[in-house]
Amino acid sequence: FVPKRMLRQGDPFSLYLFVLCMERLGHMIKSVVDAGLWERPFEVMGRGPKIPHLYFANDVLLFTKAKPS
């Protein structure tokens, strides 16, 4: 994909590009969580589903264990 011009905020295509990238990121995060490489994703009710990330309109919130390094 080689853009011919820049995408600016408010461009109708920028929303679709964001959603496309977030979908791919979500699949990558899910594969890392399933492999057990993601440290301590948020779990609902202790043994419930693991939630490593949440998407909002134009933001991503990641849940993991923090380390000083």
N, C-alpha and C positions, 0 to 999 in steps of 0.2 A: 504494500500500500504506500504509494508515494503521493502525498498531497500536492495539489497544484497551487493552493492558496491556504492561508491560515484559517483556522476555525476560531471564531470569536464567541464570547459569552452571549447567549441569546440566539445563536445560530440554531435552527431546528435540528440540524444534523448532530450537534454536539451532545444532545441528550441521548440519542441512539448510540453514539460512540461510547459514552460513559456506561450505559447499560450493558453494552456488549463486553466491555472490558471488565465490569464488575461480575458478570456472569462467569467469565473465564477465571477470574480471581477466586470466586466462590468455589468453583470446581477444584482448583489447585489447593485451596485451604482444606476442603473436605477430604481430599486424598491424603494430605499430611496428617490430619486428625485421625483418619481411619488407620493409618500406618503407626499411630502412637507416637509421632514425633512432635506434636504440638503439646506443650506443657500446660496442663490444667485449664482446659476450656471451661467456661461456666456451665454448670450442670443444674438443671431445674429439679428441685426436691431431692438432691443428693444423688440418686441413681437414675434420674430422668435423662432426657435427651441432652447431648452435649451441644453447647452453643458457642462456637469459636468467634463468630462475627455477626453483626447486624448491619443492614443497609438502610439508609434513610434517603431522602430526596436527592442529595448530592454529597453524602458523607458515608464513611465506613467506620464502624466501631469494632475494634478487635479485643478479644478477651484472652489473656494468657498470664502466666506467672511472670512477675517482674524480677529481674536480677540486677544487682548493683553494677555488674560489668556491662 
